[in-house]
Amino acid sequence: MRRLLTALTLVALVFLTLTAEYAPRALGSPSSPRQRVEQTEKEVRELEKVLKALETSINARTERMTAIEKDLKETEARLRDVTRTLAVSQRRMQTITQSFALRVRSAYMTGGASYLEALLNADSFGDLIVRLAYLRRILTRDTELIRSVQEEQRQVRAMAETLSAEQSRLRGLIDQRDAEYRNLLDQRREQTRVLAAARTRLAADLALITPRAERRPVYAVVIDNIAQARPQHGLAQATTIYEYEVEGRITRYLALFATFPTRVGPIRSARSHSAMLALENGAHFIYSSGGVDVLDLLRGLNVRGTDALRTNNPAFSRDNTRRAPHNLFVNLATLGLVEQSSEVSIRPAYLSAQGTATTEVTIEYTPTHRITYVYVPASGAFRRYINGAVHRDAAGTVIMARNIIVQRVPHSTDLLGRPTPNLVGEGTMDFYALGQHFTGTWKKENAASPTRFYFADGREIERIYGQTWVQIVRTR
């Protein structure tokens, strides 16, 4: 059994090593995650076989230990009985020895009625012979009795030694079995841990190849991105996030939400392009005021929205631990302006095209504001960095982008020095997903129409499920 377990364990370890070494790293094609699923399923089956063999061995050893413990208890009980028998025999021997000693002593030391007097007072030689034979019989009987008890004691002691040796052997066997049992339990725990990890990977890989339903976002919130505003609240829960330039050589976000986080922000002012993005997504626009021209544009475009500085809704609040204007937040769960959408889109788990493998994407808005995305194959997403530091939201969640669109847009600067991308029109773009890079184009017909993104061959891009980042940058 032990050799069988060792062989199974070695097979499992070799299998794990090979699958870990040769598992595919890219997820660009639909076959890659499926291959990982197949390999992990094989790994799980092998581990389950090893665990089953371990369980059988543990049960067998448990039964054997129970039998040994029973034998040990019976041996200890017999040893106690023999010890009691030996004690009784020793007491009997002591009594016989004392009786014999007294008779011998009386024969030589007592007067009148002593054995010697009995011989000397014989009436005749015949009487002397009779008396001598009688005394001899008494002494012989005592000697035989002593020898009998001594033999009994010898046998009892021999039995006690045998039982003691058996007791020691059984205890040693129990210690050995106990050590083997503990080793088996340790192996089972380790195999169970490895199996759980394999099942977790399997679930993750299955998720990568399983389409998901996503609700249409209903809120679009302008979020501050100056250094003092970080870490922001709610970013990890947004479905889509746009990043665009604002004055001061910094950027700002427009985050779309299909769910309702309890804290989102800090909220900042509207721009004409952020208003158009909210409009094209059919989302309720949340901002903190804006220039007169921008507010006029909002009214002209009939953008549904709420100015956080001009409402008494208690869902808006200031965080006194932060300095204004970087401290205005909204609780979307209690805002109550719109309901969660019943409109659902099924997003695929993999791409419909094959691009160029890539592991890193860099966007530089200014020398002091550089965005980097690094692909993480295990999650099928890109980890986001700002100026070399991992981007996390206020909850500590790492920002992971499943889709990245770098949209190149002509920019102008108005009289107030505000960079303004012209989102209506068409241009080039780069699309990144599942460690793949695609070139293509974008097109937006008017302020209210959706921006559409196309592969280089003209097919419209269908984003995979998960968070999307749209990086609006200047044309080259």
N, C-alpha and C positions, 0 to 999 in steps of 0.2 A: 504493500500500500504506500509506504514511504517513497519507494522508487517511482511509483506511478505519479504521486503528487509532485515530486521533484521534476519529473519529465514534463508534466502539464504546466508547471510554473515556468520552466525554462522556455517552453513553446510560447507561452503567453508573453513572456518578457521579450523574446526575439521578435514576436509579432508586433508588439508595441514599438520596439526600436525601429523596425523596418517601416512601419506606417508613419512614425514620427519623422523619419529621415526622408522618406520619399513622398509624403503627402503633398499634393499640389498647392502652390502658394497663390496663384492668381485666380480671381473669381470672375473674369470678364466674360467667359462663355458659359452657357447654361449647363454644360457637362461638368465643369470643375466642381461646383458645390455638390452636385449629384455624385460625382466620384468620391468625394470626401464622405458623403453619407453612406455610400456602399462600403467603404473601407472601415468607417467607424462601426457600422452594423456588424461586420465581420469581427472586429475587435471586441465588441460587446458579447457576441456569441462565444468567442474563445474564453473571455473572462468568466462568463456564466458557467462554462464547462468546468473551469478550474474551481470556481466557488462551489459547484455541486460536488466535485470530488472532495474538496476540503470539508464540506458539510458532512459527507458520508464518513470520512475519516474521524471527524470530531465526534460524531454519534457513536462510532465503533469504540473509540477510546473512552468515551463517557460510560458506555456499557461495561467495558473491561475494568475501568476504575471502580465502578460500582461493585463488580464481582470481587475485585481485589480487596476493597474495603470490607465487604462481607466476610471474606476469608480471614482478614486481619482481626475483625471483631470476634469471630469464632475461635481463632488461635489464642487471642488474648483471654477469652473466657476459659478455654482449656488450661491455659497457663496459670490462671488464677486458681482453678480447681486443683491442679497439680501442686501448686504452692501450698494450698490448704492441706492437701494429703500429706505432703512432706512435713508440714508443721505437726500434724497429728502423729505421724510416725516418729518424729523426733521426741515428742512428749512421751510416747509409749516406750521408746528406747531408753529415755531418761528414767522412767519408772522401773523398768526391768533391771537396768544397770544398778540403780540404787538398791533394789531388793536383793540382787545378787551380792552386792558389796556388803550389805548388812548381814547376810547369812555367812559369807566367808569370814567376816569380822567376828561374828558370834562363835564361829568354830574355833577361833584361836585366842580370843580375848575375853570372852565371858566365862564366868565360873558356873558350877552346879549343873546347869542345863545345856552346856556347850556340846558341840559335836564331838570334841575330844573326850569329854567325860562320858559321852554315850558309848564311845568305843572302849574306854578303859573299864567301864562298869559292865562289860559283857560277861555273862555267866559262864560261857564256854567258848571254845574256839568256833564252834558252829554259829553261836549267837553273834560272835565278832564278825564272821564272814557275812552274815545277814545284814548286820548293822552297816558294815562297810559298803556292801552293795547298795543299800538304801541311800547312803550319803552320796555314793557315786552317781546314782540315778538322778538325784536332785541337782548335783553340779552339772551333769551332762545336759539335763533338761534346760538349765539356765543358760548354758553355753549355746545350745541349739537355738534357743529363743533369741539370744543376742545376735547370733549369726543371721537368723531369719530377718530380724529387724534391720540389720546392717545391709543385707541384700535388697530388702525392700527400699531402703533409703537410697542405695546405689541406683536402682532402677528409676526411682522417682526423680533423682537428680539428673540422670541421663535424659529422661523424658523432658524435664524442665529445660535442660540445655538445648535439646532438639527444638522444643517449642520456642525458646528464646531466639535461636538461630532463624527459625521460620518467621518469627515476628520481625526480626531485623531485615530478613530478605523481603518480606511483604512491604515493610515501610520504605525500603530502598526502591522497590518496584513502584510504589505509589509516588515517591518523589520523582522518579524517572518519568512516569506517565503524566504526572502533573506538569513537569517541564515541557514535555512534548505537547500536552494539551494547550499550555500557554502559548507555545510557539505557533500552534495551529490557529489559535484565536488571533494572534498577531498577524499571521498571514491572511486570515479571513478579513480582518479589519483593513489591511492594506489593499487586498484585492477588491473589497467593497468600495474603498475610497477611489481606486483607479476606475472601477466600473461606474461609479457615480459620476466621475469626471468625464468618462467616455459618453455616458448618457447625456450629460449636460452639453458636451460638444455636439452630440448627435441632434439634440433638440435645437441648438443654435444653428447648425447647418440645415436642418429641415426648415427652420424659420427663414433662412436665406433663400430657399427655393420655393417658398410658399407665398403666393400673392396675399395682399392684405387690403382690407377696406379702409378708406380714409374719408372722414367727413370734410365737407367744404368749410374752409375757415370763415368765420363771421365777424371777427374783430381784427382791425389793423392798428397797431400801436406804434407810434414814433418813440424810439428808445435812444437815449443819450449814449454816446460812446467815447466821450472824453475820459481821460485816465481817472479823474475824480469820480466818475460815474460807475466805475467797475468795482466789484463784479455786479453785473446787472441781474435783476430778478426775472425769471420766466423764460429766458432764452431757450433753454433745453426743451421746453414744452411747446415751442412754436412749430408750426408745420413748414412754413417758408419764412426766410429772413432775407431782406434786401439790404445791402450795404452801399452807401453812396457818399460822395464828398459833400462837405459843407464848408463855410468860411472858417478860417483859422487853421487850415491844413490838418483838419481832423475829419472823421466820418461819423455817420449816424446810421441807425437801423430803422427799418420798418418791419415789424414782426407780425405775422398773420397767425391767428389762433382759432383752432376748431374746438379746443377744450378751454376750460375757464380756470386758469391758475388764480390763487388767492392773492398773489402779489406780482405785479408786472411793472417794470420801469427801470430807471427814472424816465419819465415822460418829458419829451421836448417839443419844440415848435414845429409847425407844419412847413413844408416846402411844396411847390407846385408839382414836382415829380412824385413826392410821396403821396400827395392827394390823388394823383392819377393812378398810381399803383393800387391804392385802396379801392378806387373806383373800378378798375378793371377786374379786381378780384371779388367785387360785390360785397365788400366787408365794411362794417361800421368803423369809421375813421376816428381814432382817439389821439389827440394832440394837445399841446399847451400853447394856445394862441398862434400867432404868426404875423408876418408882414401884412400891411393893408392890401397889397396887390394879391397876396396868396389867399387871404380871406375872401376877397372879391372873386377869385378864381373858384374857390370852393362853392360859393353861392352860384356862380355861373355854370359850373358843371353839375350842380345839384348833388354834391357829394354828401352822403349821409354821415354825420359824425358828431362828436362831442368835444367841445373845448374844455379841457380840465380846469382852466382858470375862470371859466364863466358858468360853472354849474354848482349847484348845492348838493349834488348826489354824494351821500356819505361813503360811497365806494372809493372816492379819491381821498388821499391823505398825504401828509408830509412826514418824512422820517427825520426827527430832530437830531439824530446822530450823524446826519450828513448835511453838508452846506448847500444852501439854495444856489442856483436853481436845479441842482442835481439830486433832489430829494423828493420829487413828486411821484407817487405810485398810485396804481389802480388795482382794486380787487375785482377781477372779471367775474368771479363766482357770485358776487352780490350786486354787480352793476345793473343787471336786469334790463338792459336796453334792447337786447335781441336774445332769441332762444338758440340753442344748439341746432345746427342744420340737420335736416333729415336727408339731405342730398349726399350720397355716398359714391365715391369713385373706387374702383378696384385697381390698385397699383400692382404692377408685376414685381416679381422678386429678382428678375434678371433682365439683361439688356436684349434688345432685338437685333443688335448689330455687334460687330467685333471691331474694337478700336486698337489703339496703340497702348501697350502696357506702360503704366506710369506709377511711381510711388510717391511723388511729391509735387505740389503745386504752390507757386509763390506769386503773390500779387502785392505790388508796392505802390501804395497811394502816394506816399511821400517818403523821404529817407528816414523819417521817424515813425512811420506807420506801415509796417510790413506784415502781411497775412501769409501764413504758410499752412498748407494742409498736407498731412502725412498719412498715407494709406495704411490701414490696419486690416490685414486679410482675415483675421479671426472674426471680426465684426462686420466685414464687408463695408466699411465706412472710413472716412478720412477724419483723423484727429486734427482739430483746429488749434493754431498757435497765433498769438499776437506778439510781434517783436521777439520771437524765440521762446516765449512762455506759453505753456498749455492754457488754452482758453477755457475757463470754468465759469458757470453761473454762480449766483450767490449761495446756492445750496451745495456747491462743490462739485456739481455734475460736469464732467468733461463734455465739451461741445463736439459732437460727432456729426459730420455731414455725409449723408448718403448720396446726394446729388450736389454738384457744384456747377454753376453756370457763370462764366466770365463774359459779361455782355459789354461789348465795346460800343460806346455811344458818343456822338459829338457833344462837347460841352461849350457853354458860353458863360460869361460872367456879367451879371446885371450891374446897375448903378450902385448897388449896396455891396458889391464885392462878393456876391453869393454865386458859387459854382452851380450851374443849372444844366443837367443833362437833357438833351432833347430825345425823349423816349418815343415820340411818334416818328415813324420812318422805318428804316431797316439798316442792318449792319452785320458785322461778323461776331462770332462768339465761339467759345470753347466750352465743351461739356465734359465733365469728369464723373464717373461712377464705377464702382466695383473694380477700382484699380485700372480703369481704361480711360483713354483720352480720345475725344472726337472733336473735329473742327466742323463748323457749320455756320448758319446764319440765323438772324432773328428778324421779326417783322411785326410792326404795330401800326394799324391803319388809322386809328384816331384815339382821342383821350380815353374813351370808355371801352374800346375794344381790347381783348386780351393780347398780350405779347406771345407770339408763337415762335418756337425754336425748332430748327430743322437741321438734320444731318447734311453733310456735304452733297449727298445724292438726292436731296430734296425731300426725303421722308421726314415727317414730323417726329420729333423726339417724344417718346413716352417715358417719363421719369419713373424710376423704381420707387418702391415705398420708402418712407423715412424722410428725415428732415432735408430740405433743400436750401442752399445758400446761393443767392444771386448777387454776384459781385459786379456792380455797375462801375465801369472804369472808362477812362478817356480812350478815344481811338488812338492808334499808334501814329 
